[in-house]
Amino acid sequence: MSDTLQLGTAAETTAPERPPRSRESWADVAKGACILLVVLWHVITKDYLQVDWHLPVPLPGAWGLLGEQLLPLRMPLFFAISGMFAVGAVGRSWRVLGRSKVAKFGYLYAVWLLIHTFVLALVPDFDTARASGPLQLLEQLTITPSNLWYLLALAVYFTVAKAVRRLPTTLVLTVALALSVVVAADLLATPGNRGGLYQNLVFFLAGVRLRPVVERLANAANWRRLALLGGGYALGLAGLRLVPGTGPLVSVVAVAFGVTAAALAARSLVVARVLGGIGRRTLPIYVLHMPILAICHAVLIGPMDRADPPMQLLLAVTEPVLLTVVVTWFCLALERSLPAVLVDLPGRAKRPAVTG
């Protein structure tokens, strides 16, 4: 994509940055898996669970439960990888960082928010937040980000990472983790996607400050460690309902699990090629999947509501995966037709790169 996005890896392609040794494997595999999980989550919540199912078994609830269990993993892992690849950019001058990262991601957020607002207005029955007037649009542009909040978060996170660059790592991560815990415990108002912006700062900063630790974790991946981390993740999920505010701690284990799983999966040439390829082309998926999903939902919801029981049963099992694949394919197919000004700042815009 453009210099820094590839969605989950802000600043991956910035010139002086040294890619990690396993850049071509686990990092891209993790990114590819995460963006697919993001699309799957939106398919489940905004399409699949809106269907009028007539089934003797609770399959829709099972899909919804699965999506919820992955919440501590998806965006925290994305931001941890983003932080890893932001190290070189954060070390640059404020002027360079301000234009190449802060202004760029703020610009992309504003442009795509306007596009989403227009397109989603054409499908008013699609269940997602959209601005219905100038004041709501201004709110989404500033203090209450939309579904595109990842782009705005990057602009904010780069600024914070640069501002605290000379402070001790322990202090920086402790304060960021405390903010995440406060939000997870519902002690701070977080309308819209503001909560995600607050909660994930710690993972971006951890990626910046602890990059060698993450690389060592990936290099030392084995099946025994994956099982232990998976068990810890499962126990953490079980304890979330009992101990409010522990979500960020569960996400720490989930990120370690995700890095280990990606490192092991990347040893397969097929997985590395497929998921790694997706992981290197995540910007179009991120910015395009919601409008495409909205259109697919408008076309499919009626026939799915009226389908006979055998067909509904088949769709209840397969539709989330099938629609995730279809939406992702459309996003990637449209990638090359995106005008350059939709992937970078005007004046320096270029085609999205397909390699990191």
N, C-alpha and C positions, 0 to 999 in steps of 0.2 A: 504494500500500500504506500501511502505517503510516508515521510521520514519516520514517523514514530508510531503509527497506530497499530496495524495488524491486530486490532482490538485489544487483545490481552497483553500486549507487550509494548507499552508506550516507550518510545525512544530506542527501539531495537535497531533501527537502521541509521542512527545518527553517526556521523563519520568517525570521530575518534574512539567510539566505544568498542571494546573488545568483546565479541560474542563469546559466550561460554563454550567450553569444549563440546558439550552435548547439545549445542544450539540446533543442530540439524535433526535431533531426535526428540528427546523428552519434552523440551520446551514447546515445540510446535505441536506435538501430539497432545500435550495438556491444553494448549490454546484451542486446538480443533475440538477436543472433547468438551471443553467449557462452552464454546459458542453453540455447539449442538445442544447442550443441556439448557442453555438460555432459550433457544428457539423451542425446544421441547416443552419447557415450562410455560411459555406463552401460548403454545398450541393447546396444552392441557387446560390452562385457566381461562383463556379467552375464546376458545373454540369448543374443545371437547366437552367440558363441563357445562356448556350452555345448550347442549343437545338435549332434547326431550327423550331420554332413554326409557325404553319399556323392556327391562331385563329382569330375569329371575335371580341374577347374581350381581353383587355390588362391584362390578368391574370399574365403573367410573370413579368410585371412591378409592379404589386401589391405585389407579393412576394418579389421582390427586395426592394421595398419601406418599407415593413414591417421589413426586415432584417436591413435596415439602421436605422430605428427608435429605434432599440434595441442596437445599438452600444454604447450609453452612459451608458448602464446598465451592459452588459455582463462581461467585464473584470474588470471594477472598482469594482463591487460587489465581484467578485472572489478575488481580491487583498485586499479588505477591510477585508474579512473573513480570508484570509491568514495572514494578519497582526495581527488580534485578537489572533490567535493561535501561533504567533511567539514570544509572550511576554517572556515566559520562556526561549526560546532559545537565545534571544538577551541578556538576563541577564547572560548568561554563559561566561566563559573565551574565549578569542580570539582563543586559540588552539582548544577548543572543538567546538566552533561555526564554525571555519574554516573548520574542517573536516566533521562534521555532517551535515552542511548546505551548506556553500559556495563551498567547493570542490565537495560535492555530486551533487549538482544541476549543477555545471559546467561540471562535468563528464557526467551526464545524457544527458545534452544538446549536448555535443560533440558526444557521442555514437549514439544517435538517429538522429542527423544531418547526420552522415555518412550513417546510414541505409536509411533514407529518400532520400538522394542524389542518392544512388544506385537504390532503388526501383523506384523512380520517373523517372529516366533515361530510364527505361523500358517502360514507357508510355509517350513519348515526347509530345503527343497532349494534355495532361492534362494541363489546364491553371493555373499553379502556379509557384512561383519563385523556381528555383533550380540552384545549382552551376554547371556550364558547364566546369569548369577547376579548377586547384589548387588555383589560385589567388582568384577566386570568393568563393571557399570553405573557404579559409583563412579569407576572409572578413566576411562571414557569421558566422564563429567561433568567431570573435572578435567584430567588430564594427557595422555590419549591420545584425542583427539576422534574422533567417529564420522564417517559420511558427511555429517553436518550441520555439519562443522567450520567452514564459512564464518561461521556465526552466532557461534560462540565466538571466531573470529579477529577479528571486528569489535569485540567487547567488549574484547579485548586490545589491538587496534591503536588504538582511540580513547584508551585509557589511556596507551599509549606515546607517541602523538602529542602528547597534552597534556603529559606529563611532560617531553618534550624540546623543547617549543615554543620556548624561548628559546636553545637551542643552535644553533650554526652549521649551515646546511643541508649543507655539505660534510661535516662531521663526522658528522652524523646519517645521511646516506645512505651514507657509506663504511662505517660500522659495520654498518648493516643489510645492505648488499651483501656484506660479509665473512661475516656469519652465513649468508646465502643460499648463498654459494660453499662454505662449510664443510659445510653440509648436503648440497649437490649432490655434493660429493666423498666423501660417506659417511664423514666424519670425526666425525660426531655421531650418536648413536643416535636414531632417529626412528620408533618403532613407530606403527602405525596411520596416522592422518593428521597426526601431529605435524610431519612434515617439511613439509607444505604450509603449516602455520601459521608455521613458522620462515622458509620461503623467500619467502613473499609479503609479508612486512612491508615490505620495501624498496619494493615497488610502491605500496603504500598511502601510505607516507610520501612517495614521489616525487610522487604525485598531490596530496598536501597542499602540499608545498613548491614544486612546479614546475607548478602549474596553468596559469599564463599560457603556459608553454612548450608544454604539451599543446594548449591552445586555438589557439596560433599554428600548430602542426603541422596541426591539423584544418582551419583556415582556408586554409592554403597547399597543401592536397592537390591533386595532379595525377597523371595516369597515369604520367608518367615517374618521379616519386618513388616511386609504388607499385611499379613494376617494379624499381627499384633496391633498395628495402627488401625486396621479395619475394626477389630474388636473394641479398641478405645473409642473410635468414632461411633460405633453402635451404642456403647454404654453412655457416651455423652448425649446422644440423641434421646435415649431413654430418660436421662436425668434433666433434660431441658424443662419439662413440665413441673418438676419438683423444685428446682432451684432457679428462680428468675434471674436473668442477667448473665447466665453462663454461656449464652450463645457464642460470644467471641472466643471463649476458651475451647469450645467444641470446634470452632472453625480453625483454630490453630492445629488441632489434631487432624481435621479434615484436609487442610492444606498439605501437611506432611504425608498423609495417606495419598492425596492426589499426585504429589510429586513422585512418590515411590511407584504408584501404579503407572504413571506416564512413562517413567524410566524403564519399567519392565515391559510395558506394551511396545515401546519404541524399538525393542530388540527384534520385533517382527518386522520384516521388510514391508509386508503388505500394510500393516497398521501404520508404520512410519510414513509410507507413501500416501495413504488415504487421509488419515487424520492430520498428518503433518502438512499435507497440501492444503487442507481446509484451514489449518492453523496459520498458514502464511497468507491467507486471503480472507481475513475476518471482518475488515471494515465494511465491505458491501453487505455482508450478512447482517451485521449489527444495525446498519442504518436503513436497510431495505426490508428486513423481514416482517416488521410490524404492518406496514401498508400492504404488503403482499398477503400476509395472513388475513388481514381484514377483508380483502377482496375474496380470497378463497372461502372465508367463513360465510360471506354474503351469498356466495354461489352454492355452497354445500349444505348449509344449515337446514333448508327446507327439505331436500331429498333425504337427509339423514333422519330428520324428525319423522318422516312418513315411511321410512323403510320398514319392511316386514321383520318379524322377530329374528329369523335366522340371519338375515343380512345385518341387522343391528348388532347381533352378537358378534359377528365377524368384525364389524367396524369397531366395536367396543374394545376388541383385543388389539387391533392393528392400526387404527386410524391415527393415534398420536405419532407413532413412528413413521408411517407413510407420509403424513402431512409435513412432518419435520423435514423429511428427505426432499419432498417436492418444493417446499418453501426455500430451503437452502439451495437447491439446484437453480431455482429461478433467480435468487440473489446473485449467485455466481455467474449465471448466464448474462445478467444485466450489467455486470461489473465493467466491462469494456465500453459500455455506452454511457457511463457516467461522465458528464463534463468535468474537465480538470478542476474547475472552481468549486466542485462539490467534494473534493478530496484534499484540498490544501488551500492556503491563503492565496488570494488573487495576487498576481505578480510573481509568485514562485510555484504556482500550481503545476502539477504534473500527473501523469497517469498513475493509478495505484500500482505499486510494485507487487509482483506475485511471489517474490521471495523476500525473506526478512532482511 
